[in-house]
């Protein structure tokens, strides 16, 4: 559960105070702490195919093959993956084909140790050791304290949504085998849920009625194809129209592009990953040793933001590489960039009324609380005649001075008398526009002699100054909005054009 304590004033109180400052008051009264509003968001993490048998089992990593992603998996409120190997001690059934993916039931502990909460079992390998295999897998997962998705001791159980409660929200999880090859659950026999549109519609309707957030796993599509699978995208579009928030695809064994769709135009987007690739497998074809982690930030109103992490498998162990930079509109949360899934409602900027006495050429200025102390400040991006410093002598002059002989700066000032509280030294990346958020600052960069925006970023106040996040290339407009529901404004970069 990730409920953040609210420590800043209400948005209405802040707006009233900033409006007064804009009109020219001389003092900045502190913002009063507000009671928690009850708003909350949760983080859900989805991974692709996990196979614990065959070559992976033979390698026998003593530290656990998934230890390299545990930090990312365990940090989520709910984490799920597709279990491609059934957990059973039964011998392989020759009728299932030549690929024996069965793993020992005790290996379920590796999934629990990695931080997963539930595993989807609706796939074509769920019956590799015969019709009773699915029941063995269900028992092994339950013994390790893990839930199962898309499977059950009967057809009704296999199609029943698994409901998880966390952070004051209810999450419904479903999974369907779209290959048509998995062992189908019978009226009173164990098996998996399969893609049958009528049954899928009924299951999703039950999930939508019982939960705030609905996520559906689909296993299938063409293998080893790195472009979007058109068949799975059609299924995902149908699910989106039924109100599903996340479609989590797997089965291609390679990563495919991720997208957001809103086929019914209700403003509540669906995040679609037609394939997250292999998290752990013993394949060696191109792309099969790389995977993706999809993490979404969601509230009762649906998915608000998401990010994609890259993983790589080295021998029999998986290693997390990095969170990938957003390609479109972005929000900075917890010191990292996320992609905006839904349209944000930026807070209005409050401009100062009079800067005629400011010593510098003002490029942009706004009132806000970028240092997060509860009191409004005036933050100004400006240029002034260059003054050599000991630090500046270490950098070539052409990187510090524009054609008019000015250097670029950003400063934090007390409203009313413009008393400086903090002023940055000469900036290598001039700030063209800015938006003060709560404890953070959204910025857009130009170059010294071209005012056009060439990049964007976010700065976080660290007590002695700002610490920047990695820059985002291309144009963009800085703004602020409360995306994660903690009553604090988060830095945004909107209208991005990489």
N, C-alpha and C positions, 0 to 999 in steps of 0.2 A: 504494500500500500504506500502510495507516494502523495500524501496530502501535505502541501506546503503551508506553514504558518504564515498568515497574512500580517505584515508589520507596517504597511504604509497606509496612508489615509484613503478614504473613499474617493472614488473618481469625481464625485460631485464636489466634495470639499476642496480637492486639489484644483479643479477647474475654476472654482470661485476665487481661490487665492491667486491663481495665476492671472485671472482676469483683472484682479485688483492691481497686481504688479504691472501688467501691461498698461494700465491706466496711469502708472507713474508713482505708486506708493513707495516710501523710502525704506520700509522694513519688511522682512520676510518672515511672517509668523510660521511656526512649525506646523506641519500637517499632523492632525490627531490620528493616533492608531485607530483602525476600524475593527469591528468584530468580523470574524470569518464569515464569508458570504455563503458558504456551503458548496460553492462551485468546485468541481474536481475533474481531473483527467487521469487516465491510466495509460500505461505503455504496454503494448502487446507486441511480441516478437514471433516471427514466423521463419522457419528454415525449411530447406528442401529435403532431398532424400538422405536418409541415414541407413546404412547397411552395416551390421555388426558381425556378419558371418564370413565365410569364404576366406579371401586373402586378408581381410582386416583382422579376423579372429586369429589367423596364423601368426600375425605380426606380434600380438600380445604386448602392446605398449603398457608398461607397469604403471604409468602415471594417468592412464586413461586417454583414449584417442581424441576426446573432445575437451581436454583440459585447456587447450589454447583458445577456446571461445567461451569458456565458463563466465568470465567477467561480463561479457556482453549479454549472454543468455540469462544469467541469474539476476541481472539488474532490472529486467523487465518484470512487470506485475504478473504477466502470464506469458509463457513461452511454449511453443509447440513446434513439432517437426513431423515429417512423414516417415514412418518406420517401414523401410523396404524389406527388411528381413524378418520373417516370422520368428518368434521365440518359442522353440520347441526342442525336445530331445528325440522326437520321432525321426526316422530315416526319410530321406528325400523320396518323394513319389515320382517315379519315372514319367508318369503321365503329365506332370507339371512342366516338363521340358528339361533341357540340359543344364540350366542355370540353377544351382542349388544355393539359395541365399539364407537358409536357416541358420539361426544363431542360438547359442545356449540361453536358456531362460534367465540364468544368473546375470547375463550381460545387461539386463534392464537396469541394474544398479549404475552402470556407466551413464545412462541417460539421466537418471535422477541426480547423480553427482555433477553433471554438467549444468544443472539448473532447469531442465525442462519440467513442465507441469503435466503435459498430456502429449500423446502421440497419435497421429492418424494412422489407421491400419487398413483403410479402404484402398487397396491396390491389387495389382495382378499377381503379386507374390505371396499374398496372405494365406494361400492354401498350398504352399510348396510341399508340405509333408502330408497332404491328404485333407479330407473334409474336416477333420477335427483340429487342424492346425490353428484356426482362428481362436478357438476356445483356449488353447494353450497360451497364445499370445496375450489374450485378455487376462488370464490368471497371472502370468509373469509380470505384466505391467502393474496389476493391482498389488502384487506382493512387494513391488518396489515403491509403492506409494504414488504411482503415476496413473493418470486417467487415460482412457482410450476414446478415440473419436472415429466415428464411421464404422463401428463394429459393435457386436453385442451377442448375447446368447440367443437372440431371436430377431426376427425381422423388425418388429416394433422397436426393440432396444437399439438396433443398428441405425435406424433412421431417427431416433430420438435425439434432440439437441443436448449436448453436454453444457450445462449452465455452470459458470464459474462466477462467484461474487468476489469483487475486490475493489477497494477504494470507493465504496458506496455505489458501484455500478455492477450491472449483471451482463456478462458476456456469454453469448450462445455460440458454441462451436459445432460445426457439422463437417463431414467429409464424405466424398462419393468417389467410387471407382468408375472412371469413364473409359477404361480399356475393355470392359465387358468380360474380363478374364479372371477376376477375383472370385473367391467362393461366396456365392450369395447366401445371405442369412435366410433361413427358412422360418416358417411359423413358430417352430420350437427348436430350431437347430442354430448353432452359432455360425456366424459368417459376417460379411461386410455389406455396407450400403452401396448400391450401384446407381449409375445414372439412369433414372427413369423419370421423365419429366413430371408425370403426375405425382409420383412419390416425393420427388424433390420439392415441388411446389408446396405440398402439404407439410413437409418437414420445415421448410423455410418459413412458412406462415406460422407454425407453432413457435419457432425460434424468435421471429420478429415480435410476436405477442408477449413473449416471456422475458425479453432481454432489451437492454439499451443498445448493445452493439452485437452485430451478427457477423461471424467470419466463417467462410466455407472453403474447405480444401478440395481440390479436384486433381485426380491422378490420371494422366493420359496424354494424348497428343503424339506427334511424331518425335522420335528419339533423335538426339544429337543435332538438332536444328536450332541455331542461335537467334533466329528471327522469331517474331511473335507468331505463335501457333494460331492459325485462323479458327480452327475448330474450338479450341479452348476459349478463345476470345468471344466466340458466339455464345458459349455456355456462360461465360462471365457476364456478358451483356444481359442475358436473360436473368441471371441472379441479381444483377444490379437493379433491374426493373422491379424485382421482388422485394427490394429493400436491404440487400446484403451490403455490408460496409467494407469488407475485405474479402477478396477472392485470392486464395493462396494455392498456386498451381505447382505441380511437380510431376516428374515422370520423363521429361526430355533428357535429363542427366546433364544438361548444360543450362547456363543462365540465359534468359530471354529478357527483352526490355520490359520495364514496368511503366504503367500509365494510370491515370485517373479518368474515370468516365462518369457521366451523369445522364443516362439515356432518357430518364423521365423528366429531366430539367427541374427537379425540386430543390436544387442547391445543396443537396447532400450527396457528395461524390462517393464513388466506390473506387478503392485502390485495388488495382488488378496486377498480379504477377502471374503470368501464364506459366512460368517456370523459374524457380529459385535455384535450379541446378542441384548438384550433389554437395551436401555438407560433408558426408563421409561415405566413401565407396572404394572399391579396389579396381576401378576402371582406369584405362590409360589412353583412351581416345582424346583428341584435342578438346579442351574445355571441360573434361569430366573431372578434373582435379580442382576445379574452382567452383565456388558457390556464392550465394548471396543471402544475407540476413535482412529481412524486411522488418523494421520496427515502426509502429504507428503510435501516434498520440491521439487518443480518442476521448470524447466526452459523451454525455447523453445525446448530444446533437450530431454525433457521428465522428468520423476521422477529421482531425484538424490539421495534422502535419504528419510527415513520414520521413524516414531516411533509410538508405540502403548501405549495408556494410559488405565489404568484400572479404572472402575467406579463401584460403588455399590449403590443399592437403599435401603435406610432405611426408613421404613414406606412408605410415599408417596413422599419422597425427594431423589434426587440423589446426591451422593458425589463423587468427584474425589479422587482416592487413590494415584496413582503414574504413572509416565512414566516407562515402563518396560525396563530393560537393553537389549541391542542388543544381539542376539545369534550368529551373524556372524561378518563380518567386520564392523567397526564402525567409526563414525566421531563425534567429539565434536563441537556442534554449540550452541552458546548462553548459554554456561554453562550447557549443557545437552547432553546426548549421543543419537545419531540417528544411525539407521542401514543404511549402504550404499546400495542403490538399483542398481546402475550401477557401473561398474568398474571405479575407480579413476585413475588419471594420476599423481602419486606422483612427487613432485619437486625433482630434484637431490640434494643429500647431498653435502655440501662443507666441506671437511675435512681440518683441519689446517696442515701446512707443517712441523712444528717442535715444539715438546713439550718436548724436552730433558731436558730443564731447569725447568720443572714443578715439584713442590715439592709434589709428591704423585704418586700413582700407577694408571695411567689412564686406565679406562675401556672403555670409549667412549668419543668422542669429536666432535663438529661440529660448523661451523660458521653459524650465522643466526641472527634473530631479535626477540628473545623470549620475550623481554620486550616491544616490539611494539613502540619504540621511533624513529624509522626510521634509526637508526645507527646499523651496524652489531656488534655483540658481539661473543665472544667465550664461549661456554658453555661446561663444562667438568663434566663427572661422574667419580669419583675417590675414592680410599681408601688410608688412611694414618694411621700411628700408633695412637692408641686410646689415647686421652687425657681426663682425667676425668673433668667433669664440674658439677656445682651445679644442672643443670637440669638432667644431665646424672645419677646422684646419685639416682634419683627417679625411674630409670628403671633398672631391673636386668641386670647385665653385659653381660650375655649370649645373650641378645637381641640386643646388641650394637656392640659386638666385634666378629670378625671371628676367625678361628683357628690360623691365623697368627698374632693375636693381633691388627687387623686394624678395623677401623670404616668406614662407607660409607657416602659419601657426594656428593653434586652437587654444582657447583659454576659458576658464571657469571663473565667473565674476559674481560678486554680490549685487543683486538688483538694487537700483536706486542710486548708489554712489559709485558703481563700477569698480569696487575694490577687488583686486585680483585674489582669487583663492588658489588657483593653479593655472599655470600657462606652460604649454608644451614648448620644448626647444624647436629648432628649425625642422620642419617636416620634409621628408624625402618625397612623400606623396601628398600633395596639397589637397585639403578638404574643400570641396566645392559647395556641398549642401549637407545638412545634418538634421537629425531629429533626436532630441533628448528623451530617453525612456526612463524607467525606474532602475537606477543603478547601472545603466548601460547607455550607450550612444550609438545610433545608426548613422553611418556616414556614406557619402559618395565622393569618389576621388576624381580629380582632373590631373592634368599635367601642368608644369610651370607656365607654359606659354600657349596652352589650348584649354579654354574653359569647358570643353565638352567632357561629359562624364565618361571615364575610362575604366572604372572599377568601383566596387562598393565593399563595405565591411561593417563590422560591429566592434565596439570597444566596451570592455567591462571594467568598472571602477575597482581598483585593488587597494584603496586606502591611501596610497601615495601617488596615484596617477592611474591612467587607463592601460589595460592590457588588450591588445587587438587579437581578434580571431583571424584565421587565414582569409585573405582577400577573395572576393568573388569577381571574376573578370566580366567585362562588358558593362553596358549601361544599366542603370537602375535608380529607383527613387527611394531614399530612406524614409521610414515611417515607424510608428510604434502602435502596438495593439496587444491586448492580453490574450495570447493564444493558448497558454497552458492552464488558464483558469485559476491563477493564484492571486488575482487582484493586483498584479504588477504588469506594467507595460513592457513588452518584449521588443527587441529591435527587428525590424522588417526591411527587406529590400524588395520593392515591388517594381512591376513593369520592366523586368529584366530582359535584356537582349544580349545574350553572350556573344 
